[in-house]
Amino acid sequence: MKIKGKKDLTAERAKGREAVDEAFLPRINEAMGPKFALYIVKGMDSHRFGDADEAGEIEKNYRSMIDRVAAIEIERQAAQARVDAATSAAEISEIIASL
Protein backbone atom coordinates (compact mmCIF):
# COMPACT_ATOMS: atom_id res chain seq x y z
CA MET A 1 0.00 0.00 0.00
CA LYS A 2 1.34 3.37 -1.01
CA ILE A 3 0.86 6.25 1.39
CA LYS A 4 0.40 9.61 -0.24
CA GLY A 5 1.26 12.71 1.73
CA LYS A 6 0.08 16.16 0.89
CA LYS A 7 2.62 18.96 1.02
CA ASP A 8 1.78 22.26 2.66
CA LEU A 9 1.06 24.38 -0.42
CA THR A 10 1.66 27.66 1.44
CA ALA A 11 5.17 26.55 2.37
CA GLU A 12 5.79 25.25 -1.17
CA ARG A 13 4.69 28.58 -2.65
CA ALA A 14 7.09 30.43 -0.35
CA LYS A 15 9.93 28.14 -1.45
CA GLY A 16 8.85 28.59 -5.06
CA ARG A 17 8.87 32.37 -4.81
CA GLU A 18 12.34 32.23 -3.29
CA ALA A 19 13.51 29.95 -6.11
CA VAL A 20 12.11 32.40 -8.68
CA ASP A 21 14.10 35.21 -7.07
CA GLU A 22 17.26 33.10 -7.10
CA ALA A 23 16.73 32.23 -10.76
CA PHE A 24 16.32 35.86 -11.81
CA LEU A 25 19.00 37.40 -9.59
CA PRO A 26 21.93 36.76 -11.97
CA ARG A 27 20.02 38.31 -14.88
CA ILE A 28 19.09 41.38 -12.84
CA ASN A 29 22.66 41.82 -11.58
CA GLU A 30 24.03 41.49 -15.12
CA ALA A 31 21.56 44.06 -16.46
CA MET A 32 22.43 46.51 -13.70
CA GLY A 33 26.17 46.11 -13.91
CA PRO A 34 28.77 47.28 -11.39
CA LYS A 35 28.04 51.01 -11.64
CA PHE A 36 24.25 50.89 -11.42
CA ALA A 37 23.98 53.34 -8.51
CA LEU A 38 26.26 55.84 -10.25
CA TYR A 39 24.27 55.61 -13.48
CA ILE A 40 21.00 56.08 -11.60
CA VAL A 41 22.30 59.28 -9.99
CA LYS A 42 23.65 60.55 -13.28
CA GLY A 43 20.41 59.70 -15.06
CA MET A 44 18.30 61.49 -12.48
CA ASP A 45 20.21 64.75 -12.89
CA SER A 46 22.12 64.34 -16.15
CA HIS A 47 22.65 68.08 -16.72
CA ARG A 48 25.05 68.22 -13.77
CA PHE A 49 27.39 65.73 -15.42
CA GLY A 50 28.14 67.35 -18.75
CA ASP A 51 27.02 69.62 -21.51
CA ALA A 52 23.72 69.19 -23.37
CA ASP A 53 25.07 66.50 -25.72
CA GLU A 54 26.59 64.51 -22.86
CA ALA A 55 23.41 64.91 -20.82
CA GLY A 56 21.37 63.53 -23.71
CA GLU A 57 23.66 60.52 -24.01
CA ILE A 58 23.55 59.93 -20.23
CA GLU A 59 19.73 60.04 -20.29
CA LYS A 60 19.58 57.65 -23.26
CA ASN A 61 21.87 55.15 -21.53
CA TYR A 62 19.99 55.53 -18.25
CA ARG A 63 16.63 54.83 -19.86
CA SER A 64 18.02 51.83 -21.73
CA MET A 65 19.40 50.35 -18.51
CA ILE A 66 16.14 50.95 -16.67
CA ASP A 67 14.17 49.35 -19.53
CA ARG A 68 16.37 46.21 -19.37
CA VAL A 69 15.92 45.86 -15.62
CA ALA A 70 12.18 46.55 -15.87
CA ALA A 71 11.72 43.85 -18.54
CA ILE A 72 13.43 41.27 -16.33
CA GLU A 73 11.38 42.38 -13.32
CA ILE A 74 8.16 41.94 -15.30
CA GLU A 75 9.23 38.37 -16.13
CA ARG A 76 10.12 37.71 -12.48
CA GLN A 77 6.76 38.97 -11.26
CA ALA A 78 4.94 36.85 -13.85
CA ALA A 79 6.82 33.75 -12.68
CA GLN A 80 5.92 34.53 -9.07
CA ALA A 81 2.27 34.98 -10.07
CA ARG A 82 2.38 31.54 -11.71
CA VAL A 83 3.78 30.10 -8.47
CA ASP A 84 1.03 31.83 -6.47
CA ALA A 85 -1.64 30.41 -8.80
CA ALA A 86 -0.25 26.86 -8.76
CA THR A 87 -2.53 24.23 -7.31
CA SER A 88 0.11 21.65 -6.40
CA ALA A 89 3.72 21.33 -5.31
CA ALA A 90 4.44 19.46 -8.54
CA GLU A 91 3.17 22.39 -10.57
CA ILE A 92 5.41 24.76 -8.61
CA SER A 93 8.37 22.47 -9.29
CA GLU A 94 7.57 22.53 -13.01
CA ILE A 95 7.46 26.33 -13.02
CA ILE A 96 10.86 26.53 -11.31
CA ALA A 97 12.33 23.95 -13.67
CA SER A 98 11.16 26.01 -16.66
CA LEU A 99 13.18 29.02 -15.57
The first five atom37 places (N, CA, C, CB, O) and aatype in JSON, in Angstrom:
{
  "aatype": [12, 11, 9, 11, 7, 11, 11, 3, 10, 16, 0, 6, 1, 0, 11, 7, 1, 6, 0, 19, 3, 6, 0, 13, 10, 14, 1, 9, 2, 6, 0, 12, 7, 14, 11, 13, 0, 10, 18, 9, 19, 11, 7, 12, 3, 15, 8, 1, 13, 7, 3, 0, 3, 6, 0, 7, 6, 9, 6, 11, 2, 18, 1, 15, 12, 9, 3, 1, 19, 0, 0, 9, 6, 9, 6, 1, 5, 0, 0, 5, 0, 1, 19, 3, 0, 0, 16, 15, 0, 0, 6, 9, 15, 6, 9, 9, 0, 15, 10],
  "atom_mask": [
    [1, 1, 1, 1, 1],
    [1, 1, 1, 1, 1],
    [1, 1, 1, 1, 1],
    [1, 1, 1, 1, 1],
    [1, 1, 1, 0, 1],
    [1, 1, 1, 1, 1],
    [1, 1, 1, 1, 1],
    [1, 1, 1, 1, 1],
    [1, 1, 1, 1, 1],
    [1, 1, 1, 1, 1],
    [1, 1, 1, 1, 1],
    [1, 1, 1, 1, 1],
    [1, 1, 1, 1, 1],
    [1, 1, 1, 1, 1],
    [1, 1, 1, 1, 1],
    [1, 1, 1, 0, 1],
    [1, 1, 1, 1, 1],
    [1, 1, 1, 1, 1],
    [1, 1, 1, 1, 1],
    [1, 1, 1, 1, 1],
    [1, 1, 1, 1, 1],
    [1, 1, 1, 1, 1],
    [1, 1, 1, 1, 1],
    [1, 1, 1, 1, 1],
    [1, 1, 1, 1, 1],
    [1, 1, 1, 1, 1],
    [1, 1, 1, 1, 1],
    [1, 1, 1, 1, 1],
    [1, 1, 1, 1, 1],
    [1, 1, 1, 1, 1],
    [1, 1, 1, 1, 1],
    [1, 1, 1, 1, 1],
    [1, 1, 1, 0, 1],
    [1, 1, 1, 1, 1],
    [1, 1, 1, 1, 1],
    [1, 1, 1, 1, 1],
    [1, 1, 1, 1, 1],
    [1, 1, 1, 1, 1],
    [1, 1, 1, 1, 1],
    [1, 1, 1, 1, 1],
    [1, 1, 1, 1, 1],
    [1, 1, 1, 1, 1],
    [1, 1, 1, 0, 1],
    [1, 1, 1, 1, 1],
    [1, 1, 1, 1, 1],
    [1, 1, 1, 1, 1],
    [1, 1, 1, 1, 1],
    [1, 1, 1, 1, 1],
    [1, 1, 1, 1, 1],
    [1, 1, 1, 0, 1],
    [1, 1, 1, 1, 1],
    [1, 1, 1, 1, 1],
    [1, 1, 1, 1, 1],
    [1, 1, 1, 1, 1],
    [1, 1, 1, 1, 1],
    [1, 1, 1, 0, 1],
    [1, 1, 1, 1, 1],
    [1, 1, 1, 1, 1],
    [1, 1, 1, 1, 1],
    [1, 1, 1, 1, 1],
    [1, 1, 1, 1, 1],
    [1, 1, 1, 1, 1],
    [1, 1, 1, 1, 1],
    [1, 1, 1, 1, 1],
    [1, 1, 1, 1, 1],
    [1, 1, 1, 1, 1],
    [1, 1, 1, 1, 1],
    [1, 1, 1, 1, 1],
    [1, 1, 1, 1, 1],
    [1, 1, 1, 1, 1],
    [1, 1, 1, 1, 1],
    [1, 1, 1, 1, 1],
    [1, 1, 1, 1, 1],
    [1, 1, 1, 1, 1],
    [1, 1, 1, 1, 1],
    [1, 1, 1, 1, 1],
    [1, 1, 1, 1, 1],
    [1, 1, 1, 1, 1],
    [1, 1, 1, 1, 1],
    [1, 1, 1, 1, 1],
    [1, 1, 1, 1, 1],
    [1, 1, 1, 1, 1],
    [1, 1, 1, 1, 1],
    [1, 1, 1, 1, 1],
    [1, 1, 1, 1, 1],
    [1, 1, 1, 1, 1],
    [1, 1, 1, 1, 1],
    [1, 1, 1, 1, 1],
    [1, 1, 1, 1, 1],
    [1, 1, 1, 1, 1],
    [1, 1, 1, 1, 1],
    [1, 1, 1, 1, 1],
    [1, 1, 1, 1, 1],
    [1, 1, 1, 1, 1],
    [1, 1, 1, 1, 1],
    [1, 1, 1, 1, 1],
    [1, 1, 1, 1, 1],
    [1, 1, 1, 1, 1],
    [1, 1, 1, 1, 1]
  ],
  "atom_positions": [
    [[0.84, -1.17, 0.0], [0.0, 0.0, 0.0], [0.89, 1.23, 0.0], [-0.96, -0.01, 1.21], [1.84, 1.35, 0.78]],
    [[0.57, 2.14, -0.88], [1.34, 3.37, -1.01], [0.63, 4.47, -0.23], [1.51, 3.77, -2.5], [-0.57, 4.7, -0.37]],
    [[1.41, 5.15, 0.6], [0.86, 6.25, 1.39], [1.21, 7.56, 0.68], [1.42, 6.25, 2.86], [2.37, 7.84, 0.39]],
    [[0.19, 8.33, 0.42], [0.4, 9.61, -0.24], [0.29, 10.72, 0.79], [-0.62, 9.82, -1.39], [-0.69, 10.81, 1.52]],
    [[1.3, 11.56, 0.83], [1.26, 12.71, 1.73], [0.97, 13.96, 0.93], [0.0, 0.0, 0.0], [1.29, 14.04, -0.26]],
    [[0.39, 14.91, 1.55], [0.08, 16.16, 0.89], [1.01, 17.23, 1.47], [-1.42, 16.54, 1.07], [1.08, 17.42, 2.68]],
    [[1.71, 17.91, 0.58], [2.62, 18.96, 1.02], [1.83, 20.22, 1.35], [3.69, 19.25, -0.06], [0.78, 20.49, 0.77]],
    [[2.37, 20.98, 2.29], [1.78, 22.26, 2.66], [2.0, 23.23, 1.51], [2.41, 22.81, 4.0], [3.13, 23.68, 1.28]],
    [[0.95, 23.56, 0.78], [1.06, 24.38, -0.42], [1.54, 25.8, -0.11], [-0.28, 24.44, -1.12], [2.24, 26.4, -0.92]],
    [[1.19, 26.32, 1.06], [1.66, 27.66, 1.44], [3.17, 27.67, 1.57], [1.01, 28.12, 2.76], [3.84, 28.58, 1.08]],
    [[3.72, 26.65, 2.21], [5.17, 26.55, 2.37], [5.84, 26.32, 1.01], [5.54, 25.41, 3.33], [6.9, 26.88, 0.75]],
    [[5.23, 25.52, 0.16], [5.79, 25.25, -1.17], [5.78, 26.51, -2.02], [5.01, 24.13, -1.86], [6.71, 26.75, -2.79]],
    [[4.73, 27.31, -1.91], [4.69, 28.58, -2.65], [5.8, 29.51, -2.18], [3.31, 29.26, -2.47], [6.46, 30.16, -3.0]],
    [[6.02, 29.58, -0.87], [7.09, 30.43, -0.35], [8.45, 29.97, -0.88], [7.1, 30.42, 1.19], [9.27, 30.79, -1.28]],
    [[8.67, 28.67, -0.88], [9.93, 28.14, -1.45], [10.01, 28.44, -2.94], [10.03, 26.61, -1.21], [11.08, 28.78, -3.45]],
    [[8.88, 28.31, -3.62], [8.85, 28.59, -5.06], [9.16, 30.03, -5.38], [0.0, 0.0, 0.0], [9.91, 30.33, -6.31]],
    [[8.59, 30.94, -4.6], [8.87, 32.37, -4.81], [10.35, 32.67, -4.58], [8.0, 33.24, -3.88], [10.95, 33.46, -5.3]],
    [[10.92, 32.05, -3.56], [12.34, 32.23, -3.29], [13.19, 31.68, -4.45], [12.73, 31.54, -1.97], [14.19, 32.29, -4.84]],
    [[12.78, 30.55, -4.98], [13.51, 29.95, -6.11], [13.4, 30.83, -7.36], [12.96, 28.54, -6.41], [14.36, 30.93, -8.13]],
    [[12.26, 31.46, -7.55], [12.11, 32.4, -8.68], [13.1, 33.55, -8.52], [10.65, 32.94, -8.76], [13.79, 33.91, -9.47]],
    [[13.15, 34.12, -7.32], [14.1, 35.21, -7.07], [15.53, 34.78, -7.35], [13.97, 35.71, -5.64], [16.29, 35.51, -7.98]],
    [[15.9, 33.6, -6.88], [17.26, 33.1, -7.1], [17.55, 32.89, -8.58], [17.46, 31.79, -6.33], [18.67, 33.12, -9.03]],
    [[16.54, 32.46, -9.34], [16.73, 32.23, -10.76], [16.92, 33.54, -11.53], [15.54, 31.47, -11.33], [17.68, 33.6, -12.5]],
    [[16.24, 34.59, -11.09], [16.32, 35.86, -11.81], [17.45, 36.77, -11.33], [15.01, 36.59, -11.68], [17.84, 37.69, -12.05]],
    [[17.96, 36.53, -10.15], [19.0, 37.4, -9.59], [20.21, 37.59, -10.5], [19.46, 36.85, -8.27], [20.65, 38.73, -10.68]],
    [[20.77, 36.54, -11.09], [21.93, 36.76, -11.97], [21.59, 37.65, -13.18], [22.45, 35.42, -12.46], [22.41, 38.47, -13.59]],
    [[20.41, 37.48, -13.73], [20.02, 38.31, -14.88], [19.86, 39.77, -14.48], [18.7, 37.79, -15.49], [20.26, 40.67, -15.22]],
    [[19.28, 40.0, -13.31], [19.09, 41.38, -12.84], [20.45, 42.01, -12.56], [18.2, 41.4, -11.56], [20.7, 43.15, -12.95]],
    [[21.32, 41.28, -11.88], [22.66, 41.82, -11.58], [23.43, 42.13, -12.85], [23.45, 40.83, -10.73], [24.12, 43.14, -12.93]],
    [[23.32, 41.26, -13.85], [24.03, 41.49, -15.12], [23.48, 42.73, -15.82], [23.9, 40.25, -16.04], [24.25, 43.53, -16.35]],
    [[22.17, 42.89, -15.82], [21.56, 44.06, -16.46], [21.95, 45.36, -15.76], [20.04, 43.91, -16.47], [22.13, 46.39, -16.41]],
    [[22.08, 45.31, -14.45], [22.43, 46.51, -13.7], [23.9, 46.84, -13.85], [22.08, 46.35, -12.22], [24.26, 48.01, -14.01]],
    [[24.74, 45.87, -13.8], [26.17, 46.11, -13.91], [26.76, 46.7, -12.64], [0.0, 0.0, 0.0], [26.03, 47.01, -11.7]],
    [[28.08, 46.87, -12.62], [28.77, 47.28, -11.39], [28.59, 48.75, -11.01], [30.22, 47.0, -11.52], [28.83, 49.12, -9.86]],
    [[28.17, 49.57, -11.94], [28.04, 51.01, -11.64], [26.58, 51.48, -11.67], [28.86, 51.83, -12.64], [26.3, 52.64, -11.97]],
    [[25.68, 50.58, -11.35], [24.25, 50.89, -11.42], [23.89, 52.14, -10.61], [23.43, 49.71, -10.93], [23.23, 53.03, -11.13]],
    [[24.32, 52.2, -9.36], [23.98, 53.34, -8.51], [24.49, 54.65, -9.11], [24.55, 53.15, -7.08], [23.79, 55.66, -9.1]],
    [[25.71, 54.64, -9.63], [26.26, 55.84, -10.25], [25.42, 56.26, -11.45], [27.72, 55.6, -10.68], [25.1, 57.43, -11.61]],
    [[25.06, 55.3, -12.29], [24.27, 55.61, -13.48], [22.88, 56.1, -13.12], [24.17, 54.4, -14.38], [22.32, 56.94, -13.83]],
    [[22.31, 55.6, -12.04], [21.0, 56.08, -11.6], [21.1, 57.55, -11.2], [20.47, 55.22, -10.41], [20.26, 58.37, -11.59]],
    [[22.12, 57.89, -10.42], [22.3, 59.28, -9.99], [22.52, 60.18, -11.19], [23.48, 59.39, -9.0], [21.92, 61.25, -11.3]],
    [[23.38, 59.74, -12.1], [23.65, 60.55, -13.28], [22.39, 60.7, -14.14], [24.78, 59.92, -14.11], [22.12, 61.77, -14.67]],
    [[21.63, 59.65, -14.26], [20.41, 59.7, -15.06], [19.35, 60.6, -14.47], [0.0, 0.0, 0.0], [18.59, 61.24, -15.2]],
    [[19.3, 60.66, -13.15], [18.3, 61.49, -12.48], [18.58, 62.98, -12.64], [18.23, 61.13, -11.0], [17.66, 63.8, -12.62]],
    [[19.85, 63.33, -12.79], [20.21, 64.75, -12.89], [21.35, 64.88, -13.91], [20.63, 65.34, -11.49], [22.44, 65.36, -13.58]],
    [[21.08, 64.45, -15.13], [22.12, 64.34, -16.15], [22.79, 65.68, -16.49], [21.54, 63.75, -17.4], [23.95, 65.7, -16.89]],
    [[22.09, 66.78, -16.34], [22.65, 68.08, -16.72], [23.79, 68.51, -15.8], [21.57, 69.13, -16.7], [24.56, 69.41, -16.16]],
    [[23.93, 67.91, -14.66], [25.05, 68.22, -13.77], [26.34, 67.54, -14.2], [24.72, 67.82, -12.34], [27.42, 67.89, -13.73]],
    [[26.23, 66.56, -15.09], [27.39, 65.73, -15.42], [27.93, 65.95, -16.82], [27.02, 64.29, -15.26], [28.66, 65.11, -17.34]],
    [[27.59, 67.05, -17.44], [28.14, 67.35, -18.75], [27.31, 68.36, -19.49], [0.0, 0.0, 0.0], [26.3, 68.86, -18.99]],
    [[27.77, 68.66, -20.7], [27.02, 69.62, -21.51], [25.76, 68.96, -22.05], [27.9, 70.15, -22.68], [25.46, 67.82, -21.72]],
    [[25.02, 69.68, -22.89], [23.72, 69.19, -23.37], [23.85, 67.88, -24.13], [23.07, 70.23, -24.27], [23.02, 66.98, -23.97]],
    [[24.89, 67.75, -24.96], [25.07, 66.5, -25.72], [25.37, 65.33, -24.78], [26.21, 66.66, -26.74], [24.81, 64.25, -24.93]],
    [[26.26, 65.57, -23.83], [26.59, 64.51, -22.86], [25.38, 64.15, -22.02], [27.75, 64.96, -21.96], [25.14, 62.97, -21.73]],
    [[24.61, 65.16, -21.62], [23.41, 64.91, -20.82], [22.42, 64.05, -21.59], [22.75, 66.24, -20.4], [21.8, 63.15, -21.03]],
    [[22.27, 64.32, -22.87], [21.37, 63.53, -23.71], [21.82, 62.08, -23.8], [0.0, 0.0, 0.0], [21.0, 61.17, -23.74]],
    [[23.11, 61.88, -23.94], [23.66, 60.52, -24.01], [23.49, 59.79, -22.67], [25.15, 60.56, -24.41], [23.15, 58.61, -22.63]],
    [[23.73, 60.51, -21.57], [23.55, 59.93, -20.23], [22.09, 59.5, -20.06], [23.95, 60.95, -19.12], [21.82, 58.4, -19.59]],
    [[21.15, 60.37, -20.44], [19.73, 60.04, -20.29], [19.34, 58.84, -21.15], [18.87, 61.26, -20.66], [18.57, 57.99, -20.72]],
    [[19.87, 58.78, -22.36], [19.58, 57.65, -23.26], [20.08, 56.34, -22.65], [20.23, 57.88, -24.66], [19.36, 55.35, -22.63]],
    [[21.31, 56.35, -22.16], [21.87, 55.15, -21.53], [21.12, 54.76, -20.27], [23.35, 55.37, -21.21], [20.88, 53.58, -20.01]],
    [[20.75, 55.75, -19.49], [19.99, 55.53, -18.25], [18.66, 54.86, -18.56], [19.75, 56.87, -17.5], [18.3, 53.86, -17.94]],
    [[17.94, 55.39, -19.52], [16.63, 54.83, -19.86], [16.76, 53.41, -20.43], [15.92, 55.72, -20.88], [15.92, 52.56, -20.16]],
    [[17.79, 53.17, -21.19], [18.02, 51.83, -21.73], [18.28, 50.83, -20.61], [19.2, 51.84, -22.72], [17.75, 49.72, -20.62]],
    [[19.09, 51.22, -19.65], [19.4, 50.35, -18.51], [18.13, 50.08, -17.69], [20.49, 50.98, -17.63], [17.87, 48.94, -17.3]],
    [[17.37, 51.1, -17.44], [16.14, 50.95, -16.67], [15.16, 50.04, -17.42], [15.5, 52.34, -16.4], [14.5, 49.21, -16.81]],
    [[15.07, 50.2, -18.73], [14.17, 49.35, -19.53], [14.59, 47.88, -19.44], [14.17, 49.8, -21.0], [13.73, 47.01, -19.34]],
    [[15.89, 47.6, -19.48], [16.37, 46.21, -19.37], [16.0, 45.61, -18.02], [17.91, 46.15, -19.58], [15.51, 44.49, -17.94]],
    [[16.24, 46.35, -16.96], [15.92, 45.86, -15.62], [14.41, 45.69, -15.47], [16.47, 46.84, -14.53], [13.96, 44.7, -14.88]],
    [[13.64, 46.62, -15.98], [12.18, 46.55, -15.87], [11.64, 45.33, -16.62], [11.53, 47.83, -16.42], [10.72, 44.67, -16.13]],
    [[12.18, 45.02, -17.78], [11.72, 43.85, -18.54], [11.97, 42.55, -17.77], [12.44, 43.79, -19.91], [11.12, 41.66, -17.76]],
    [[13.12, 42.46, -17.13], [13.43, 41.27, -16.33], [12.51, 41.2, -15.12], [14.91, 41.29, -15.88], [12.03, 40.13, -14.75]],
    [[12.26, 42.34, -14.5], [11.38, 42.38, -13.32], [9.96, 41.96, -13.69], [11.37, 43.79, -12.71], [9.3, 41.28, -12.91]],
    [[9.49, 42.35, -14.85], [8.16, 41.94, -15.3], [8.11, 40.42, -15.45], [7.79, 42.62, -16.65], [7.13, 39.79, -15.05]],
    [[9.15, 39.82, -16.01], [9.23, 38.37, -16.13], [9.25, 37.69, -14.76], [10.48, 37.96, -16.93], [8.58, 36.68, -14.54]],
    [[10.02, 38.27, -13.84], [10.12, 37.71, -12.48], [8.76, 37.73, -11.79], [11.15, 38.48, -11.64], [8.35, 36.74, -11.18]],
    [[8.08, 38.86, -11.89], [6.76, 38.97, -11.26], [5.76, 38.0, -11.88], [6.25, 40.4, -11.37], [4.92, 37.45, -11.17]],
    [[5.84, 37.8, -13.18], [4.94, 36.85, -13.85], [5.2, 35.43, -13.36], [5.11, 36.93, -15.38], [4.27, 34.66, -13.15]],
    [[6.47, 35.09, -13.18], [6.82, 33.75, -12.68], [6.3, 33.58, -11.25], [8.35, 33.52, -12.72], [5.78, 32.52, -10.9]],
    [[6.44, 34.61, -10.44], [5.92, 34.53, -9.07], [4.39, 34.42, -9.07], [6.36, 35.75, -8.26], [3.83, 33.71, -8.23]],
    [[3.73, 35.1, -9.97], [2.27, 34.98, -10.07], [1.87, 33.56, -10.46], [1.7, 35.99, -11.1], [0.86, 33.04, -9.97]],
    [[2.65, 32.94, -11.35], [2.38, 31.54, -11.71], [2.55, 30.63, -10.5], [3.31, 31.09, -12.85], [1.76, 29.7, -10.3]],
    [[3.57, 30.88, -9.7], [3.78, 30.1, -8.47], [2.59, 30.29, -7.53], [5.11, 30.5, -7.76], [2.08, 29.33, -6.96]],
    [[2.16, 31.53, -7.36], [1.03, 31.83, -6.47], [-0.26, 31.16, -6.93], [0.81, 33.34, -6.38], [-1.1, 30.78, -6.12]],
    [[-0.42, 31.0, -8.25], [-1.64, 30.41, -8.8], [-1.58, 28.88, -8.88], [-1.91, 30.98, -10.17], [-2.59, 28.23, -9.16]],
    [[-0.41, 28.32, -8.65], [-0.25, 26.86, -8.76], [-1.15, 26.15, -7.76], [1.22, 26.46, -8.54], [-1.39, 26.63, -6.65]],
    [[-1.62, 24.99, -8.17], [-2.53, 24.23, -7.31], [-1.88, 23.01, -6.69], [-3.74, 23.8, -8.09], [-2.52, 22.26, -5.96]],
    [[-0.58, 22.8, -6.99], [0.11, 21.65, -6.4], [1.61, 21.95, -6.31], [-0.15, 20.36, -7.23], [2.14, 22.83, -6.99]],
    [[2.27, 21.2, -5.45], [3.72, 21.33, -5.31], [4.41, 20.91, -6.6], [4.23, 20.49, -4.12], [5.44, 21.48, -6.97]],
    [[3.86, 19.91, -7.27], [4.44, 19.46, -8.54], [4.39, 20.57, -9.59], [3.71, 18.2, -9.05], [5.33, 20.75, -10.35]],
    [[3.3, 21.28, -9.61], [3.17, 22.39, -10.57], [4.2, 23.48, -10.26], [1.74, 22.98, -10.53], [4.79, 24.05, -11.18]],
    [[4.4, 23.76, -9.0], [5.41, 24.76, -8.61], [6.79, 24.29, -9.05], [5.38, 24.99, -7.07], [7.58, 25.08, -9.57]],
    [[7.09, 23.02, -8.86], [8.37, 22.47, -9.29], [8.55, 22.61, -10.78], [8.49, 21.01, -8.89], [9.65, 22.91, -11.24]],
    [[7.5, 22.39, -11.55], [7.57, 22.53, -13.01], [7.86, 23.97, -13.42], [6.26, 22.06, -13.66], [8.63, 24.22, -14.34]],
    [[7.24, 24.91, -12.72], [7.46, 26.33, -13.02], [8.92, 26.67, -12.78], [6.55, 27.24, -12.15], [9.55, 27.31, -13.61]],
    [[9.45, 26.24, -11.65], [10.86, 26.53, -11.31], [11.79, 25.89, -12.33], [11.2, 26.03, -9.88], [12.77, 26.5, -12.76]],
    [[11.49, 24.67, -12.7], [12.33, 23.95, -13.67], [12.34, 24.66, -15.04], [11.83, 22.5, -13.84], [13.32, 24.59, -15.78]],
    [[11.24, 25.34, -15.36], [11.16, 26.01, -16.66], [11.96, 27.31, -16.72], [9.71, 26.3, -17.0], [12.14, 27.89, -17.8]],
    [[12.43, 27.76, -15.58], [13.18, 29.02, -15.57], [14.6, 28.75, -15.97], [13.15, 29.69, -14.19], [15.41, 29.67, -16.03]]
  ]
}
